[in-house]
Amino acid sequence: MKKIAIAFAFTSLMFAAGSASAEDVAAGEKSFAKCRACHQVGETARNGVGPALNGLFGRVAGSVEGYNYSPANKNSGITWTEETFANYIRDPRAAMPGNKMAFAGIKNDKEIADLTAYLKQFGKDGKRL
């Protein structure tokens, strides 16, 4: 009986640890509140102070039609991946000197992963994948 209890406790602990490291889309949506002043996502998203973020991952930086990007962004050569986005969102000014994004950044890796999971839901048309 003691072995079963130990196995159950170990399994529960492993499940909890796995859950803690998984991306949390709901937490990412809450984190997106920091971005919402300038960016939109979803089927009705439009460019505002910043470009719409639909279909961000796999997109070349500076390529959203109708948005007036800084030369630094247009000429960065970046294609948005989870890695390039994480590096950028930690400190946008340092990651891309000369861009016009006035945002201090998100330093917490878990929050960045959650925000990434939230943004990855939106295809180019703004529909959730």
MMTF fields as JSON, N, C-alpha, C and O atoms, coordinates in Angstrom:
{
  "mmtfVersion": "1.0.0",
  "mmtfProducer": "UNKNOWN",
  "numBonds": 515,
  "numAtoms": 516,
  "numGroups": 129,
  "numChains": 1,
  "numModels": 1,
  "chainsPerModel": [1],
  "groupsPerChain": [129],
  "chainIdList": ["A"],
  "bondAtomList": [4, 2, 8, 6, 12, 10, 16, 14, 20, 18, 24, 22, 28, 26, 32, 30, 36, 34, 40, 38, 44, 42, 48, 46, 52, 50, 56, 54, 60, 58, 64, 62, 68, 66, 72, 70, 76, 74, 80, 78, 84, 82, 88, 86, 92, 90, 96, 94, 100, 98, 104, 102, 108, 106, 112, 110, 116, 114, 120, 118, 124, 122, 128, 126, 132, 130, 136, 134, 140, 138, 144, 142, 148, 146, 152, 150, 156, 154, 160, 158, 164, 162, 168, 166, 172, 170, 176, 174, 180, 178, 184, 182, 188, 186, 192, 190, 196, 194, 200, 198, 204, 202, 208, 206, 212, 210, 216, 214, 220, 218, 224, 222, 228, 226, 232, 230, 236, 234, 240, 238, 244, 242, 248, 246, 252, 250, 256, 254, 260, 258, 264, 262, 268, 266, 272, 270, 276, 274, 280, 278, 284, 282, 288, 286, 292, 290, 296, 294, 300, 298, 304, 302, 308, 306, 312, 310, 316, 314, 320, 318, 324, 322, 328, 326, 332, 330, 336, 334, 340, 338, 344, 342, 348, 346, 352, 350, 356, 354, 360, 358, 364, 362, 368, 366, 372, 370, 376, 374, 380, 378, 384, 382, 388, 386, 392, 390, 396, 394, 400, 398, 404, 402, 408, 406, 412, 410, 416, 414, 420, 418, 424, 422, 428, 426, 432, 430, 436, 434, 440, 438, 444, 442, 448, 446, 452, 450, 456, 454, 460, 458, 464, 462, 468, 466, 472, 470, 476, 474, 480, 478, 484, 482, 488, 486, 492, 490, 496, 494, 500, 498, 504, 502, 508, 506, 512, 510],
  "bondOrderList": [1, 1, 1, 1, 1, 1, 1, 1, 1, 1, 1, 1, 1, 1, 1, 1, 1, 1, 1, 1, 1, 1, 1, 1, 1, 1, 1, 1, 1, 1, 1, 1, 1, 1, 1, 1, 1, 1, 1, 1, 1, 1, 1, 1, 1, 1, 1, 1, 1, 1, 1, 1, 1, 1, 1, 1, 1, 1, 1, 1, 1, 1, 1, 1, 1, 1, 1, 1, 1, 1, 1, 1, 1, 1, 1, 1, 1, 1, 1, 1, 1, 1, 1, 1, 1, 1, 1, 1, 1, 1, 1, 1, 1, 1, 1, 1, 1, 1, 1, 1, 1, 1, 1, 1, 1, 1, 1, 1, 1, 1, 1, 1, 1, 1, 1, 1, 1, 1, 1, 1, 1, 1, 1, 1, 1, 1, 1, 1],
  "groupList": [{"groupName": "MET", "atomNameList": ["N", "CA", "C", "O"], "elementList": ["N", "C", "C", "O"], "formalChargeList": [0, 0, 0, 0], "bondAtomList": [1, 0, 2, 1, 3, 2], "bondOrderList": [1, 1, 2], "singleLetterCode": "M", "chemCompType": "L-PEPTIDE LINKING"}, {"groupName": "LYS", "atomNameList": ["N", "CA", "C", "O"], "elementList": ["N", "C", "C", "O"], "formalChargeList": [0, 0, 0, 0], "bondAtomList": [1, 0, 2, 1, 3, 2], "bondOrderList": [1, 1, 2], "singleLetterCode": "K", "chemCompType": "L-PEPTIDE LINKING"}, {"groupName": "ILE", "atomNameList": ["N", "CA", "C", "O"], "elementList": ["N", "C", "C", "O"], "formalChargeList": [0, 0, 0, 0], "bondAtomList": [1, 0, 2, 1, 3, 2], "bondOrderList": [1, 1, 2], "singleLetterCode": "I", "chemCompType": "L-PEPTIDE LINKING"}, {"groupName": "ALA", "atomNameList": ["N", "CA", "C", "O"], "elementList": ["N", "C", "C", "O"], "formalChargeList": [0, 0, 0, 0], "bondAtomList": [1, 0, 2, 1, 3, 2], "bondOrderList": [1, 1, 2], "singleLetterCode": "A", "chemCompType": "L-PEPTIDE LINKING"}, {"groupName": "PHE", "atomNameList": ["N", "CA", "C", "O"], "elementList": ["N", "C", "C", "O"], "formalChargeList": [0, 0, 0, 0], "bondAtomList": [1, 0, 2, 1, 3, 2], "bondOrderList": [1, 1, 2], "singleLetterCode": "F", "chemCompType": "L-PEPTIDE LINKING"}, {"groupName": "THR", "atomNameList": ["N", "CA", "C", "O"], "elementList": ["N", "C", "C", "O"], "formalChargeList": [0, 0, 0, 0], "bondAtomList": [1, 0, 2, 1, 3, 2], "bondOrderList": [1, 1, 2], "singleLetterCode": "T", "chemCompType": "L-PEPTIDE LINKING"}, {"groupName": "SER", "atomNameList": ["N", "CA", "C", "O"], "elementList": ["N", "C", "C", "O"], "formalChargeList": [0, 0, 0, 0], "bondAtomList": [1, 0, 2, 1, 3, 2], "bondOrderList": [1, 1, 2], "singleLetterCode": "S", "chemCompType": "L-PEPTIDE LINKING"}, {"groupName": "LEU", "atomNameList": ["N", "CA", "C", "O"], "elementList": ["N", "C", "C", "O"], "formalChargeList": [0, 0, 0, 0], "bondAtomList": [1, 0, 2, 1, 3, 2], "bondOrderList": [1, 1, 2], "singleLetterCode": "L", "chemCompType": "L-PEPTIDE LINKING"}, {"groupName": "GLY", "atomNameList": ["N", "CA", "C", "O"], "elementList": ["N", "C", "C", "O"], "formalChargeList": [0, 0, 0, 0], "bondAtomList": [1, 0, 2, 1, 3, 2], "bondOrderList": [1, 1, 2], "singleLetterCode": "G", "chemCompType": "PEPTIDE LINKING"}, {"groupName": "GLU", "atomNameList": ["N", "CA", "C", "O"], "elementList": ["N", "C", "C", "O"], "formalChargeList": [0, 0, 0, 0], "bondAtomList": [1, 0, 2, 1, 3, 2], "bondOrderList": [1, 1, 2], "singleLetterCode": "E", "chemCompType": "L-PEPTIDE LINKING"}, {"groupName": "ASP", "atomNameList": ["N", "CA", "C", "O"], "elementList": ["N", "C", "C", "O"], "formalChargeList": [0, 0, 0, 0], "bondAtomList": [1, 0, 2, 1, 3, 2], "bondOrderList": [1, 1, 2], "singleLetterCode": "D", "chemCompType": "L-PEPTIDE LINKING"}, {"groupName": "VAL", "atomNameList": ["N", "CA", "C", "O"], "elementList": ["N", "C", "C", "O"], "formalChargeList": [0, 0, 0, 0], "bondAtomList": [1, 0, 2, 1, 3, 2], "bondOrderList": [1, 1, 2], "singleLetterCode": "V", "chemCompType": "L-PEPTIDE LINKING"}, {"groupName": "CYS", "atomNameList": ["N", "CA", "C", "O"], "elementList": ["N", "C", "C", "O"], "formalChargeList": [0, 0, 0, 0], "bondAtomList": [1, 0, 2, 1, 3, 2], "bondOrderList": [1, 1, 2], "singleLetterCode": "C", "chemCompType": "L-PEPTIDE LINKING"}, {"groupName": "ARG", "atomNameList": ["N", "CA", "C", "O"], "elementList": ["N", "C", "C", "O"], "formalChargeList": [0, 0, 0, 0], "bondAtomList": [1, 0, 2, 1, 3, 2], "bondOrderList": [1, 1, 2], "singleLetterCode": "R", "chemCompType": "L-PEPTIDE LINKING"}, {"groupName": "HIS", "atomNameList": ["N", "CA", "C", "O"], "elementList": ["N", "C", "C", "O"], "formalChargeList": [0, 0, 0, 0], "bondAtomList": [1, 0, 2, 1, 3, 2], "bondOrderList": [1, 1, 2], "singleLetterCode": "H", "chemCompType": "L-PEPTIDE LINKING"}, {"groupName": "GLN", "atomNameList": ["N", "CA", "C", "O"], "elementList": ["N", "C", "C", "O"], "formalChargeList": [0, 0, 0, 0], "bondAtomList": [1, 0, 2, 1, 3, 2], "bondOrderList": [1, 1, 2], "singleLetterCode": "Q", "chemCompType": "L-PEPTIDE LINKING"}, {"groupName": "ASN", "atomNameList": ["N", "CA", "C", "O"], "elementList": ["N", "C", "C", "O"], "formalChargeList": [0, 0, 0, 0], "bondAtomList": [1, 0, 2, 1, 3, 2], "bondOrderList": [1, 1, 2], "singleLetterCode": "N", "chemCompType": "L-PEPTIDE LINKING"}, {"groupName": "PRO", "atomNameList": ["N", "CA", "C", "O"], "elementList": ["N", "C", "C", "O"], "formalChargeList": [0, 0, 0, 0], "bondAtomList": [1, 0, 2, 1, 3, 2], "bondOrderList": [1, 1, 2], "singleLetterCode": "P", "chemCompType": "L-PEPTIDE LINKING"}, {"groupName": "TYR", "atomNameList": ["N", "CA", "C", "O"], "elementList": ["N", "C", "C", "O"], "formalChargeList": [0, 0, 0, 0], "bondAtomList": [1, 0, 2, 1, 3, 2], "bondOrderList": [1, 1, 2], "singleLetterCode": "Y", "chemCompType": "L-PEPTIDE LINKING"}, {"groupName": "TRP", "atomNameList": ["N", "CA", "C", "O"], "elementList": ["N", "C", "C", "O"], "formalChargeList": [0, 0, 0, 0], "bondAtomList": [1, 0, 2, 1, 3, 2], "bondOrderList": [1, 1, 2], "singleLetterCode": "W", "chemCompType": "L-PEPTIDE LINKING"}],
  "groupTypeList": [0, 1, 1, 2, 3, 2, 3, 4, 3, 4, 5, 6, 7, 0, 4, 3, 3, 8, 6, 3, 6, 3, 9, 10, 11, 3, 3, 8, 9, 1, 6, 4, 3, 1, 12, 13, 3, 12, 14, 15, 11, 8, 9, 5, 3, 13, 16, 8, 11, 8, 17, 3, 7, 16, 8, 7, 4, 8, 13, 11, 3, 8, 6, 11, 9, 8, 18, 16, 18, 6, 17, 3, 16, 1, 16, 6, 8, 2, 5, 19, 5, 9, 9, 5, 4, 3, 16, 18, 2, 13, 10, 17, 13, 3, 3, 0, 17, 8, 16, 1, 0, 3, 4, 3, 8, 2, 1, 16, 10, 1, 9, 2, 3, 10, 7, 5, 3, 18, 7, 1, 15, 4, 8, 1, 10, 8, 1, 13, 7],
  "groupIdList": [1, 2, 3, 4, 5, 6, 7, 8, 9, 10, 11, 12, 13, 14, 15, 16, 17, 18, 19, 20, 21, 22, 23, 24, 25, 26, 27, 28, 29, 30, 31, 32, 33, 34, 35, 36, 37, 38, 39, 40, 41, 42, 43, 44, 45, 46, 47, 48, 49, 50, 51, 52, 53, 54, 55, 56, 57, 58, 59, 60, 61, 62, 63, 64, 65, 66, 67, 68, 69, 70, 71, 72, 73, 74, 75, 76, 77, 78, 79, 80, 81, 82, 83, 84, 85, 86, 87, 88, 89, 90, 91, 92, 93, 94, 95, 96, 97, 98, 99, 100, 101, 102, 103, 104, 105, 106, 107, 108, 109, 110, 111, 112, 113, 114, 115, 116, 117, 118, 119, 120, 121, 122, 123, 124, 125, 126, 127, 128, 129],
  "secStructList": [7, 2, 2, 2, 2, 2, 2, 2, 2, 2, 2, 2, 2, 2, 2, 2, 2, 2, 2, 2, 2, 1, 7, 7, 2, 2, 2, 2, 2, 2, 2, 4, 4, 4, 6, 6, 6, 6, 7, 7, 7, 1, 6, 6, 7, 7, 7, 1, 1, 1, 7, 7, 7, 6, 6, 7, 6, 6, 7, 5, 6, 6, 7, 7, 6, 6, 7, 7, 7, 7, 2, 2, 2, 2, 6, 1, 7, 7, 5, 7, 7, 2, 2, 2, 2, 2, 2, 2, 2, 2, 7, 2, 2, 2, 2, 1, 6, 6, 7, 7, 7, 7, 7, 7, 7, 7, 7, 7, 2, 2, 2, 2, 2, 2, 2, 2, 2, 2, 2, 6, 6, 5, 7, 6, 6, 1, 7, 5, 7],
  "xCoordList": [0.823, 0.0, 0.876, 0.563, 1.988, 2.882, 3.503, 3.674, 3.845, 4.423, 3.426, 3.815, 2.152, 1.122, 1.001, 0.901, 1.009, 0.902, 2.104, 1.952, 3.285, 4.49, 4.422, 4.746, 4.006, 3.879, 2.854, 3.07, 1.741, 0.699, 1.241, 1.025, 1.935, 2.501, 3.512, 3.519, 4.369, 5.361, 4.684, 5.073, 3.67, 2.94, 2.263, 2.297, 1.654, 0.996, 1.998, 1.721, 3.156, 4.197, 4.694, 4.874, 4.914, 5.382, 4.349, 4.702, 3.064, 2.005, 1.97, 1.842, 2.081, 2.064, 3.252, 3.108, 4.415, 5.607, 5.456, 5.84, 4.906, 4.673, 3.67, 3.834, 2.644, 1.626, 2.184, 1.807, 3.081, 3.644, 4.5, 4.609, 5.108, 5.973, 5.244, 5.794, 4.047, 3.29, 2.803, 2.571, 2.655, 2.15, 0.694, -0.067, 0.32, -1.025, -1.628, -1.31, -2.498, -3.095, -3.9, -3.852, -4.634, -5.425, -4.506, -4.816, -3.385, -2.422, -1.806, -1.538, -1.584, -1.058, -2.022, -1.607, -3.304, -4.31, -4.268, -4.379, -4.109, -3.992, -2.732, -2.757, -1.645, -0.402, -0.556, 0.043, -1.349, -1.563, -2.185, -2.116, -2.789, -3.338, -2.244, -2.539, -0.997, 0.129, 0.369, 0.917, -0.036, 0.208, -0.979, -0.829, -2.147, -3.405, -3.496, -4.247, -2.765, -2.806, -2.319, -2.725, -1.456, -0.872, -1.172, -1.163, -1.441, -1.615, -2.976, -3.565, -3.461, -4.714, -4.483, -3.571, -5.321, -5.374, -6.844, -7.712, -7.103, -8.463, -9.007, -8.346, -10.211, -10.806, -11.044, -11.071, -11.216, -11.46, -10.22, -10.312, -9.068, -7.837, -7.432, -7.533, -6.972, -6.445, -5.12, -4.783, -4.387, -3.177, -3.586, -4.584, -2.824, -3.051, -1.712, -0.991, -1.387, -0.071, 0.986, 2.065, 0.668, 1.53, 0.758, -0.458, 1.44, 0.756, -0.102, 0.149, -1.114, -1.908, -0.961, -0.028, -1.218, -0.314, -0.868, -0.346, -1.898, -2.41, -1.337, -0.652, -1.2, -0.237, 1.198, 2.006, 1.523, 2.862, 3.968, 4.966, 3.806, 4.893, 5.025, 4.072, 6.231, 6.511, 6.5, 6.859, 6.092, 6.014, 7.356, 8.059, 7.7, 8.906, 8.607, 7.561, 9.525, 9.352, 9.202, 9.858, 8.336, 8.144, 7.313, 7.429, 6.476, 5.772, 4.249, 3.587, 3.667, 2.206, 1.807, 2.247, 0.983, 0.538, -0.211, -1.058, 0.128, -0.566, 0.002, -0.504, 1.053, 1.651, 2.984, 3.77, 3.228, 4.446, 5.532, 5.617, 6.348, 7.413, 8.632, 8.846, 9.421, 10.718, 11.655, 11.479, 12.649, 13.651, 14.329, 14.647, 14.554, 15.193, 14.377, 14.941, 13.086, 12.212, 12.162, 12.332, 11.93, 11.826, 13.105, 13.057, 14.232, 15.522, 16.177, 17.352, 15.443, 16.021, 16.356, 17.26, 15.643, 15.863, 15.298, 15.551, 14.532, 13.973, 12.731, 11.873, 12.647, 11.4, 10.974, 11.76, 9.729, 9.261, 9.078, 8.251, 9.865, 9.762, 9.568, 9.616, 9.352, 9.242, 10.52, 10.462, 11.657, 12.944, 13.166, 13.548, 12.931, 13.153, 12.158, 12.507, 10.911, 9.912, 10.31, 10.228, 10.737, 11.132, 12.291, 12.276, 13.281, 14.418, 13.958, 14.392, 13.099, 12.616, 11.757, 11.965, 10.812, 9.848, 10.496, 9.959, 11.635, 12.361, 12.838, 12.777, 13.31, 13.818, 13.829, 14.852, 12.688, 12.567, 13.624, 14.106, 13.984, 14.978, 16.367, 17.09, 16.738, 18.05, 18.084, 19.092, 16.98, 16.93, 16.92, 17.426, 16.335, 16.238, 16.446, 15.483, 17.703, 17.974, 17.394, 17.533, 16.737, 16.153, 14.703, 14.093, 14.117, 12.688, 11.881, 12.407, 10.619, 9.81, 8.889, 7.995, 9.092, 8.259, 8.728, 9.826, 7.878, 8.2, 7.592, 6.518, 8.278, 7.796, 8.996, 10.004, 8.894, 10.022, 10.373, 11.516, 9.401, 9.667, 9.066, 8.596, 9.087, 8.623, 9.827, 10.386, 10.217, 11.44, 11.202, 12.123, 9.997, 9.685, 9.489, 8.609, 10.306, 10.246, 8.887, 8.396, 8.278, 6.965, 5.916, 5.081, 5.954, 5.0, 5.198, 4.223, 6.433, 6.718, 6.172, 5.574, 6.364, 5.839, 4.317, 3.728, 3.683, 2.224, 1.726, 0.765, 2.381, 2.003, 2.186, 1.349, 3.272, 3.531, 2.415, 1.914, 2.024, 0.943, -0.351, -1.088, -0.631, -1.841, -1.774, -2.734, -0.667, -0.553, -0.548, -1.05, 0.016, 0.081, -1.3, -1.436, -2.3, -3.676, -4.252, -5.186, -3.714, -4.334, -3.633, -2.442, -4.391, -3.865, -3.817, -4.211, -3.335, -3.216, -4.543, -4.588, -5.635, -6.967, -7.58, -8.706, -6.852, -7.344, -8.195, -8.58, -8.489, -9.28, -8.378, -7.19, -8.979, -8.228, -8.007, -8.924, -6.78, -6.414, -6.91, -6.689],
  "yCoordList": [-1.184, 0.0, 1.259, 2.244, 1.211, 2.348, 2.652, 3.818, 1.599, 1.784, 2.468, 3.308, 2.114, 2.73, 4.212, 5.05, 4.533, 5.934, 6.739, 7.878, 6.151, 6.843, 7.038, 8.115, 6.009, 6.122, 7.179, 7.95, 7.216, 8.213, 9.621, 10.533, 9.788, 11.099, 11.536, 12.698, 10.613, 10.93, 11.328, 12.313, 10.563, 10.857, 12.219, 12.997, 12.505, 13.791, 14.932, 15.969, 14.741, 15.753, 15.984, 17.131, 14.933, 15.054, 15.756, 16.582, 15.431, 16.078, 17.569, 18.394, 17.912, 19.312, 20.061, 21.198, 19.441, 20.08, 20.292, 21.342, 19.32, 19.46, 20.542, 21.29, 20.644, 21.664, 23.053, 24.007, 23.164, 24.465, 25.012, 26.228, 24.132, 24.61, 24.754, 25.324, 24.259, 24.36, 25.784, 26.523, 26.155, 27.478, 27.586, 26.623, 28.754, 29.02, 30.123, 31.299, 29.741, 30.687, 31.754, 32.925, 31.376, 32.352, 33.379, 34.571, 32.918, 33.843, 34.729, 35.907, 34.158, 34.937, 36.018, 37.117, 35.71, 36.723, 37.873, 39.039, 37.545, 38.594, 39.422, 40.644, 38.769, 39.481, 40.395, 41.469, 39.974, 40.78, 42.134, 43.052, 42.275, 43.569, 44.642, 45.813, 44.255, 45.189, 45.662, 46.742, 44.86, 45.136, 45.849, 46.543, 45.66, 46.08, 47.585, 47.994, 48.402, 49.841, 50.181, 51.189, 49.34, 49.616, 48.562, 48.872, 47.31, 46.202, 45.541, 45.533, 44.99, 44.237, 42.85, 42.645, 41.906, 40.572, 40.19, 40.749, 39.241, 38.757, 39.159, 39.855, 38.713, 38.909, 40.375, 40.718, 41.232, 42.654, 43.509, 44.736, 42.883, 43.613, 44.526, 44.188, 45.694, 46.673, 47.203, 47.032, 47.843, 48.524, 49.734, 50.392, 50.017, 51.192, 51.875, 52.135, 52.163, 52.708, 51.693, 52.067, 50.409, 49.326, 48.475, 48.621, 47.595, 46.752, 45.674, 45.282, 45.204, 44.059, 42.854, 42.714, 41.994, 40.872, 39.525, 38.481, 39.533, 38.28, 37.625, 38.298, 36.317, 35.585, 36.019, 35.994, 36.414, 36.94, 35.931, 36.27, 34.698, 33.72, 33.172, 32.646, 33.308, 32.943, 34.152, 34.046, 35.291, 36.527, 37.252, 37.194, 37.928, 38.744, 40.069, 40.676, 40.51, 41.781, 42.918, 42.939, 43.853, 45.029, 44.781, 45.526, 43.756, 43.388, 43.498, 43.107, 44.013, 44.144, 45.309, 46.443, 45.012, 46.008, 47.141, 46.912, 48.373, 49.531, 50.079, 51.074, 49.448, 49.971, 50.637, 50.098, 51.803, 52.572, 52.193, 52.775, 51.224, 50.728, 51.637, 52.401, 51.545, 52.223, 51.506, 50.318, 52.223, 51.547, 50.39, 49.369, 50.545, 49.474, 48.194, 47.108, 48.304, 47.133, 46.565, 45.362, 47.426, 46.965, 46.293, 45.358, 46.762, 46.261, 45.266, 44.939, 44.784, 43.9, 42.507, 41.853, 42.053, 40.702, 39.613, 38.429, 40.008, 39.043, 38.381, 39.04, 37.078, 36.347, 35.95, 35.372, 36.257, 36.029, 34.549, 33.87, 34.076, 32.723, 32.879, 33.992, 31.783, 31.866, 32.46, 33.271, 32.061, 32.53, 34.014, 34.762, 34.452, 35.863, 36.754, 37.854, 36.282, 37.06, 37.181, 38.269, 36.083, 36.105, 37.078, 37.87, 37.019, 37.927, 39.382, 40.256, 39.626, 40.986, 41.521, 42.645, 40.737, 41.229, 41.437, 42.178, 40.801, 41.036, 42.489, 43.109, 43.017, 44.387, 44.858, 44.764, 45.364, 45.733, 46.713, 46.582, 47.675, 48.682, 48.069, 48.417, 47.168, 46.527, 45.501, 45.37, 44.778, 43.726, 44.297, 43.675, 45.497, 46.116, 47.625, 48.393, 48.044, 49.47, 50.304, 49.974, 51.399, 52.293, 52.008, 52.755, 50.943, 50.7, 51.71, 52.338, 51.867, 52.886, 52.329, 53.033, 51.082, 50.494, 50.979, 50.65, 51.762, 52.309, 51.403, 51.689, 50.32, 49.342, 48.815, 48.445, 48.779, 48.364, 46.894, 46.501, 46.075, 44.657, 43.795, 44.29, 42.492, 41.486, 40.609, 39.981, 40.567, 39.856, 38.408, 37.594, 38.072, 36.751, 35.732, 35.906, 34.671, 33.664, 32.981, 32.72, 32.691, 32.034, 32.95, 32.497, 34.227, 35.168, 35.293, 35.388, 35.294, 35.349, 34.104, 34.207, 32.937, 31.688, 31.715, 31.27, 32.225, 32.316, 33.294, 33.005, 34.449, 35.436, 34.859, 35.065, 34.143, 33.489, 32.502, 32.495, 31.673, 30.702, 31.414, 30.948, 32.528, 33.298, 33.832, 33.683, 34.444, 35.037, 33.979, 34.222, 32.81, 31.748, 31.222, 30.526, 31.542, 31.102, 31.794, 31.281, 32.949, 33.78, 33.627, 33.91, 33.173, 33.067, 34.431, 35.429, 34.481, 35.739, 36.462, 37.691, 35.689, 36.275, 36.653, 37.148, 36.423, 36.757, 35.69, 35.812, 34.637, 33.541, 32.69, 32.523, 32.153, 31.258, 29.941, 29.372, 29.467, 28.22, 27.019, 25.885],
  "zCoordList": [0.0, 0.0, 0.0, -0.669, 0.769, 0.848, -0.521, -0.876, -1.299, -2.623, -3.562, -4.373, -3.453, -4.295, -3.953, -4.848, -2.671, -2.241, -2.736, -3.177, -2.665, -3.134, -4.647, -5.149, -5.372, -6.826, -7.206, -8.14, -6.486, -6.754, -6.493, -7.291, -5.385, -5.042, -6.093, -6.498, -6.541, -7.558, -8.867, -9.494, -9.279, -10.508, -10.418, -11.372, -9.281, -9.093, -9.172, -9.774, -8.566, -8.586, -10.009, -10.419, -10.75, -12.129, -12.996, -13.838, -12.796, -13.554, -13.239, -14.143, -11.967, -11.557, -12.141, -12.59, -12.139, -12.69, -14.187, -14.702, -14.887, -16.324, -16.62, -17.585, -15.824, -16.023, -15.786, -16.466, -14.822, -14.484, -15.623, -15.782, -16.416, -17.479, -18.817, -19.759, -18.908, -20.155, -20.364, -19.407, -21.616, -21.929, -21.503, -21.597, -21.04, -20.558, -21.425, -21.251, -22.357, -23.293, -22.56, -22.938, -21.524, -20.765, -20.09, -20.066, -19.547, -18.944, -20.026, -19.79, -21.213, -22.337, -22.779, -23.148, -22.743, -23.095, -22.089, -22.468, -20.816, -19.787, -20.023, -19.884, -20.374, -20.646, -21.864, -21.915, -22.831, -24.039, -23.713, -24.531, -22.539, -22.119, -22.159, -22.393, -21.934, -22.003, -23.44, -23.662, -24.39, -25.809, -26.467, -27.472, -25.88, -26.48, -26.756, -27.641, -26.035, -26.273, -27.687, -28.267, -28.226, -29.546, -30.605, -31.797, -30.191, -31.131, -30.98, -29.899, -32.08, -32.071, -32.66, -33.461, -32.253, -32.85, -32.99, -32.319, -33.862, -34.048, -35.409, -36.18, -35.685, -37.009, -37.368, -38.55, -36.387, -36.662, -36.423, -36.421, -36.221, -35.908, -37.06, -38.24, -36.649, -37.606, -37.075, -35.904, -37.96, -37.531, -36.704, -37.0, -35.685, -34.853, -34.66, -35.623, -33.419, -33.108, -33.542, -34.003, -33.39, -33.851, -34.854, -34.975, -35.569, -36.556, -35.89, -34.751, -36.616, -36.165, -36.059, -36.849, -35.076, -34.822, -35.286, -34.897, -36.098, -36.659, -37.522, -38.292, -37.389, -38.212, -37.987, -38.916, -36.774, -36.484, -36.759, -37.395, -36.291, -36.378, -37.792, -38.367, -38.337, -39.723, -40.642, -41.815, -40.121, -40.902, -40.843, -39.834, -41.922, -41.977, -41.278, -41.507, -40.428, -39.723, -40.727, -41.768, -40.396, -41.237, -42.472, -43.445, -42.466, -43.706, -43.651, -44.613, -42.568, -42.527, -43.422, -43.231, -44.38, -45.338, -44.637, -43.773, -45.036, -44.504, -43.215, -42.695, -42.679, -41.453, -41.803, -42.582, -41.226, -41.476, -40.465, -39.383, -40.826, -39.965, -39.976, -40.918, -38.925, -38.891, -39.863, -40.132, -40.392, -41.236, -40.497, -41.107, -39.179, -38.403, -38.474, -38.611, -38.384, -38.427, -39.84, -40.036, -40.818, -42.213, -42.694, -43.492, -42.217, -42.699, -41.745, -41.91, -40.761, -39.74, -40.256, -39.734, -41.264, -41.776, -40.881, -41.105, -39.866, -38.913, -39.483, -40.07, -39.304, -39.494, -38.097, -37.347, -37.738, -36.369, -36.081, -36.69, -35.146, -34.608, -33.103, -32.579, -32.422, -30.96, -30.37, -29.446, -30.897, -30.381, -30.669, -29.77, -31.915, -32.229, -31.499, -31.069, -31.356, -30.617, -29.147, -28.577, -28.528, -27.116, -26.905, -25.962, -27.769, -27.668, -27.816, -27.065, -28.763, -29.031, -27.884, -27.427, -27.426, -26.434, -25.066, -24.242, -24.808, -23.55, -23.462, -22.4, -24.584, -24.621, -26.077, -26.755, -26.555, -27.97, -28.464, -29.589, -27.656, -28.077, -28.245, -29.178, -27.357, -27.452, -28.585, -29.28, -28.765, -29.786, -31.2, -32.134, -31.349, -32.669, -32.506, -32.519, -32.352, -32.166, -33.306, -34.484, -32.912, -33.911, -34.227, -34.992, -33.661, -33.922, -33.12, -32.202, -33.458, -32.779, -31.703, -31.233, -31.307, -30.267, -28.898, -28.449, -28.247, -26.923, -25.856, -25.328, -25.547, -24.579, -23.819, -24.421, -22.503, -21.666, -21.829, -21.596, -22.227, -22.428, -21.345, -20.32, -21.586, -20.634, -20.332, -21.231, -19.095, -18.712, -18.299, -18.366, -17.877, -17.336, -18.466, -19.309, -18.483, -19.547, -19.629, -20.727, -18.502, -18.481, -19.103, -19.886, -18.761, -19.333, -20.838, -21.585, -21.284, -22.72, -23.407, -24.479, -22.815, -23.394, -23.452, -24.437, -22.421, -22.397, -23.461, -24.174, -23.565, -24.582, -25.98, -26.859, -26.178, -27.462, -27.799, -28.923, -26.838, -27.05, -27.419, -28.287, -26.775, -27.088, -28.524, -29.281, -28.899, -30.231, -31.337, -32.435, -31.048, -32.059, -32.446, -33.452, -31.674, -31.999, -33.218, -33.834, -33.576, -34.599, -35.94, -36.072, -36.933, -38.289, -38.945, -38.341, -40.182, -40.907, -41.037, -41.084, -41.097, -41.237, -39.888, -39.834, -38.815, -37.484, -36.835, -35.673, -37.592, -37.014, -36.15, -36.424, -35.092, -34.213, -34.921, -35.512, -34.853, -35.526, -34.764, -35.188]
}
